[in-house]
Amino acid sequence: MSLATISLWIACLAFTLFFMWRFTVETKGKTLEEIERGWRK
């Protein structure tokens, strides 16, 4: 693999991790019903 391929893979991974950290909701300790109510707001 070339350096460009590895760099692209790392950039995609970093973007994915940032997106998950920033934009996904915390569901630990919540019931399914509480999560569904949160999405309906």
C-alpha positions in Angstrom: 0.0 0.0 0.0 1.2 3.5 -0.8 1.4 6.3 1.7 -1.5 8.1 -0.1 -3.7 5.0 0.5 -2.8 4.8 4.2 -3.3 8.6 4.6 -6.7 8.4 3.1 -7.7 5.5 5.3 -6.5 7.3 8.4 -8.4 10.5 7.4 -11.6 8.5 6.9 -11.2 6.8 10.3 -10.5 10.1 12.0 -13.6 11.7 10.5 -15.7 8.7 11.5 -14.5 8.7 15.1 -15.1 12.5 15.3 -18.6 12.2 13.9 -19.5 9.4 16.3 -18.1 11.3 19.3 -19.8 14.6 18.4 -23.1 13.7 16.8 -24.3 10.4 18.3 -26.5 10.5 21.4 -25.7 8.9 24.7 -27.9 5.9 25.4 -26.2 4.4 28.4 -28.8 3.7 31.2 -31.8 4.7 29.1 -34.7 2.4 28.1 -35.7 1.9 24.5 -38.8 4.0 25.2 -36.8 6.9 26.5 -34.6 6.8 23.4 -37.6 6.7 21.1 -39.1 9.8 22.9 -35.9 11.7 22.4 -36.0 11.1 18.6 -39.6 12.2 18.4 -38.9 15.7 19.8 
